[in-house]
Amino acid sequence: MHPITPIYNHNDAAYIVIVQKPFHVFSKSMDDHPNMEQVQTFMTWVGADHVLRTQTHFLFCQTIPDIELETAN
């Protein structure tokens, strides 16, 4: 059985969440700010094209493109 792929909606866009990591993974200490260069490197490594933030985590995502529908005449 395949796991369900999580979808995250943000600002009228939809994203497939590849992986999420807590902020402290990219910090030297729990009180330090995340190292955004490391976040960018990790994003590239996992194949994400977008990173979103929650209160506690970074969400490494693939953007789901909008679909334009054509109407039949």
C-alpha positions, 0 to 999 in steps of 0.5 A, a space after each residue: 500500500 502506498 502512503 498518502 502524499 500530503 498536500 499543503 495549500 498556501 496563498 491560493 497555491 497547492 504544494 506536495 510536501 516532500 519532507 518537513 524538518 523542525 527549525 532546530 535541524 538547521 540551527 547551532 542551538 535551540 535558541 539560534 536562528 536557522 541557517 538559511 544557506 543550509 535550508 537552501 542546500 537541503 531544499 536542492 538535495 531533496 528535489 524541492 522547488 519551494 520551502 514553506 514555514 509553519 510555527 515550528 517546521 520547514 516544509 520542503 515542497 514541489 509546487 503543483 502547477 495550475 491547470 488551465 481548462 479549455 471549454 468546448 464550443 
